[in-house]
Amino acid sequence: MRHFTSVFDLPDLANALKMACEIKSNPFGFQHLGKNKTMVLIFFNSSLRTRLSTQKAAMNLGMNTMVLNVNQDGWRMESELGVIMDGDKPEHLREAIPVIGRFCDIIGVRAFANFESREDDYAEKILNQFIQLSGVPVVSMEAATRHPLQSFADLLTIEEYKTKPRPKVVLSWAPHPKVLPQAVPNSFVEWMRQTDYEFVVTHPKGYELSPMFMGDLKVEYDQDRAFESADFIYAKNWSSYTEYGEILSKDMSWTVTTEKMALTDHARFMHCLPVRRNMIVTDEVLDGPSSIVVDEAENRVYSAQTVLKMILEG
């Protein structure tokens, strides 16, 4: 495996899950792979779990790590061609990326959607420039349209907690005060569609995800009906894809509550974090026995370490 930007970059999903479990039971067993190698983590956007988990994963494999927060630690960077650079961005990605590539063996990139243009965001301009220009393997630490390391950890968590071969997994929209990208739900849908789970997506009308990710999945617009007999509830907000980047609703009736969870089959509650308490989910659910969000976050280390191990071996 050369680059990692989606589930489709994995040679075999079942083998990747098996490898992640092996790594979790023996996280320091492959340090020879990363000896004298360096990973640079580039952040165009804020991070807590992604930064720490990916850095920890690289260190577990014996790698050196360097972290660059672009908007704080370095020059502001221009990404468009043909621009007269007379503004506040003194460096262009076309020079910065190959230079970074000379300093390391793997690059991790985190660059969110900016909501100025759906076409530009879904073209993944920043991530693809790193792939094209760096000369080294590139790992997406969340891009405009996908968050594959998160989805890998989500799937690993479901596999650990499921009590039946084919659990019912529900992705539910929930309200949020700010505009959020579709990357996490897009990616979660994409990964769930590679399983044989019973998978349901529920959200208010107007929040349909891109057909590129949904395929032939049908939306259940009644959240209560979607929750019935569910084994896992994954709550997440996203802004509109059709009315791109718009907040169409803050309907608090979509908040995940104990009453909503009572409709399920003792479902586990999941969220990628950070989570807005008492908007996305109530305190009672988040702090209750059904919540597995911390275990889910821990698995970010092992999903990242599996990806890096495969790249180092390849």
C-alpha positions in Angstrom: 0.0 0.0 0.0 1.4 3.4 -1.1 -1.1 6.0 0.1 -4.1 5.8 2.5 -7.1 8.0 1.7 -10.1 5.6 1.9 -11.1 2.1 2.6 -10.4 1.2 -1.0 -6.6 1.7 -0.4 -6.5 -1.3 1.9 -5.5 -4.5 0.1 -8.0 -6.5 2.1 -10.3 -5.1 4.8 -10.7 -8.4 6.8 -6.9 -8.8 7.0 -6.5 -5.2 8.0 -9.0 -5.7 10.9 -7.1 -8.9 11.9 -3.8 -7.0 11.8 -5.3 -4.1 13.9 -6.3 -6.6 16.6 -2.8 -8.2 16.6 -1.2 -4.7 16.9 -3.5 -3.8 19.8 -2.4 -6.9 21.7 1.3 -6.2 20.9 1.7 -2.5 20.0 5.5 -2.5 20.2 6.1 -5.7 18.3 7.0 -4.1 15.0 9.4 -1.3 16.0 12.1 -2.5 13.6 9.9 -1.3 10.7 10.2 2.4 11.6 13.8 2.5 12.8 15.6 5.6 11.3 12.4 6.6 9.6 10.4 9.9 10.1 6.8 10.8 9.7 5.7 14.5 9.3 2.2 15.3 10.4 0.8 18.4 8.7 -2.2 20.1 10.2 -4.1 22.8 8.3 -6.9 22.3 11.0 -7.1 21.7 14.7 -6.8 18.3 16.2 -6.6 16.4 19.4 -7.2 12.6 18.9 -5.9 12.6 15.3 -2.6 14.3 16.2 -2.0 12.3 19.4 -3.1 8.9 18.0 -1.2 9.2 14.8 1.9 10.4 16.5 1.6 7.6 19.0 1.1 5.0 16.3 4.3 6.2 14.5 6.3 6.1 17.7 5.0 2.6 18.5 6.5 1.5 15.2 9.8 3.1 16.1 9.5 6.2 13.9 10.6 9.7 14.6 7.8 12.3 14.3 7.6 16.0 13.4 4.4 18.0 13.7 3.6 21.2 11.8 0.5 23.3 12.5 0.5 25.3 9.3 -1.4 28.3 10.5 0.6 28.6 13.7 4.1 27.2 13.1 4.9 28.0 9.5 4.2 30.4 6.6 0.6 30.6 5.4 0.4 28.6 2.2 -1.2 29.3 -1.2 -2.8 26.3 -2.9 -4.1 27.7 -6.2 -2.1 28.1 -9.4 -2.1 31.3 -11.3 -2.5 33.5 -8.2 -0.5 36.6 -7.9 1.0 36.1 -4.4 0.8 39.6 -3.2 -1.3 38.8 -0.1 -0.7 37.2 3.3 0.5 33.8 1.9 4.2 33.9 1.1 4.7 30.2 0.4 3.0 28.0 -2.2 2.2 24.3 -1.7 4.0 23.4 -4.9 7.4 24.3 -3.3 6.5 23.4 0.3 5.3 19.9 -0.4 8.4 18.5 -2.2 10.6 20.1 0.5 8.6 18.4 3.2 8.9 15.2 1.3 12.7 15.4 1.4 12.6 15.6 5.2 10.6 12.4 5.9 9.4 9.0 4.8 5.7 9.4 5.3 3.4 12.5 5.4 0.1 12.7 7.3 -2.2 15.5 6.1 -5.2 17.0 7.8 -7.1 19.6 5.6 -10.8 20.1 6.1 -13.4 21.4 3.6 -13.5 25.2 3.5 -17.1 25.4 2.1 -16.2 28.0 -0.5 -16.8 25.6 -3.4 -18.3 22.1 -3.2 -16.6 21.2 -6.5 -13.2 22.2 -5.0 -13.7 20.5 -1.7 -14.8 17.2 -3.3 -11.8 17.4 -5.7 -9.6 17.1 -2.6 -7.1 19.7 -4.0 -4.8 19.9 -1.0 -4.6 16.2 -0.2 -4.1 15.4 -3.9 -1.3 17.9 -4.2 0.6 16.1 -1.4 0.1 12.8 -3.2 1.3 14.2 -6.5 4.2 16.4 -5.3 5.7 14.9 -2.1 7.4 11.8 -3.5 6.6 9.8 -0.3 3.5 7.9 1.0 0.7 10.1 2.2 -1.9 9.3 4.9 -5.1 11.3 5.1 -5.7 12.4 8.7 -9.1 13.8 7.6 -9.7 15.5 4.3 -12.6 17.5 2.9 -14.6 14.4 2.0 -13.4 11.5 4.2 -11.9 10.6 7.5 -10.6 7.1 6.9 -8.5 6.6 10.1 -11.6 7.4 12.1 -13.8 5.1 10.2 -11.2 2.3 10.5 -11.2 2.8 14.3 -15.0 2.8 14.3 -15.2 -0.5 12.5 -12.6 -2.0 14.8 -14.7 -0.9 17.8 -17.9 -2.4 16.4 -16.1 -5.6 15.7 -14.9 -5.7 19.3 -18.3 -5.0 20.8 -20.8 -6.7 18.5 -22.7 -9.6 20.1 -24.1 -11.0 16.8 -22.6 -11.7 13.4 -24.7 -9.0 11.7 -25.4 -6.1 14.0 -27.7 -3.2 13.2 -25.7 0.0 12.9 -27.4 3.4 12.7 -25.8 6.6 11.6 -27.9 9.4 12.9 -27.6 13.1 12.2 -27.8 15.3 15.3 -28.0 19.1 15.8 -24.9 21.3 16.2 -24.4 25.1 16.4 -21.7 25.3 13.7 -21.2 24.3 10.1 -19.5 20.9 10.0 -18.2 19.0 6.9 -19.5 15.7 5.6 -16.1 13.9 5.9 -16.9 11.7 8.9 -20.4 10.6 7.8 -19.2 10.1 4.2 -16.4 7.9 5.4 -18.5 6.0 7.9 -21.0 5.2 5.2 -18.3 4.1 2.8 -16.7 1.7 5.4 -20.1 0.3 6.6 -21.0 -0.5 3.0 -17.9 -2.8 2.9 -19.4 -4.9 5.7 -22.5 -7.2 5.8 -24.0 -5.3 8.8 -27.6 -4.1 8.7 -26.8 -0.4 8.1 -29.3 2.5 8.4 -28.8 6.2 7.8 -31.2 8.7 9.4 -31.4 12.4 9.2 -33.9 15.3 8.5 -34.8 16.0 4.9 -32.2 18.3 3.2 -29.2 16.5 4.8 -28.8 13.8 2.2 -25.2 12.8 1.7 -23.5 12.7 -1.7 -24.7 9.8 -4.0 -21.0 9.1 -4.4 -21.0 7.7 -0.9 -24.6 6.6 -0.4 -25.0 4.6 -3.5 -28.3 2.7 -3.3 -28.7 3.1 0.4 -32.1 4.4 1.4 -32.5 7.0 4.1 -34.9 6.5 7.0 -36.2 10.0 7.8 -37.9 8.8 11.0 -35.2 8.7 13.7 -37.3 6.7 16.1 -38.0 4.0 13.5 -34.3 3.9 12.6 -33.3 3.3 16.2 -35.6 0.3 16.7 -33.6 -2.8 17.5 -30.3 -1.1 16.8 -27.1 -2.5 18.2 -25.0 0.6 17.6 -25.9 4.3 17.4 -23.3 6.5 15.7 -24.4 10.2 16.2 -22.8 12.9 14.1 -23.7 16.3 12.7 -23.0 17.4 9.2 -24.0 20.4 7.1 -26.1 20.2 3.9 -24.5 18.7 0.8 -27.2 19.9 -1.6 -27.3 23.4 -0.1 -23.6 23.1 0.4 -22.3 24.1 3.8 -25.6 25.4 5.0 -27.2 24.7 8.4 -30.8 23.8 7.6 -31.9 22.7 11.0 -31.0 22.7 14.7 -33.9 20.5 15.6 -33.2 19.4 19.2 -35.6 16.5 18.8 -32.8 14.7 17.0 -30.5 14.8 20.1 -29.7 11.3 21.3 -31.4 10.8 24.7 -32.0 8.0 27.1 -35.5 7.8 25.7 -34.1 7.4 22.2 -31.7 4.8 23.3 -34.5 2.8 25.0 -35.9 2.2 21.5 -32.7 0.2 20.6 -31.6 -3.3 21.5 -29.3 -2.1 24.3 -27.3 -0.3 21.7 -23.8 1.1 22.2 -23.4 4.8 21.7 -20.6 6.0 19.4 -19.2 9.4 18.4 -15.9 10.5 16.8 -15.4 13.3 19.4 -15.2 16.2 20.2 -19.0 16.1 21.0 -21.3 18.9 21.9 -23.0 17.7 25.1 -26.8 18.1 25.3 -26.9 18.9 21.6 -25.5 15.8 19.9 -26.2 13.6 22.9 -27.3 14.1 26.5 -25.0 13.8 29.5 -26.9 10.7 30.7 -26.2 8.8 27.5 -22.6 10.0 27.1 -21.7 9.2 30.7 -23.8 6.1 30.9 -22.9 2.4 30.4 -23.9 2.3 26.7 -21.2 4.9 25.7 -18.0 3.5 24.1 -16.6 6.8 22.8 -13.4 6.5 24.8 -12.7 3.0 23.7 -13.5 4.2 20.1 -11.0 7.0 20.5 -8.3 4.6 21.9 -8.7 2.5 18.7 -7.5 5.5 16.7 -4.0 4.5 17.7 -4.4 1.0 16.3 -6.1 1.9 13.1 -3.3 4.4 12.4 -0.6 2.0 13.4 -2.1 -0.7 11.1 -2.0 1.7 8.2 1.5 2.8 8.8 2.7 -0.7 9.3 1.2 -1.7 5.9 2.9 1.3 4.2 6.3 0.6 5.8 6.1 -3.0 4.8 5.0 -2.1 1.3 
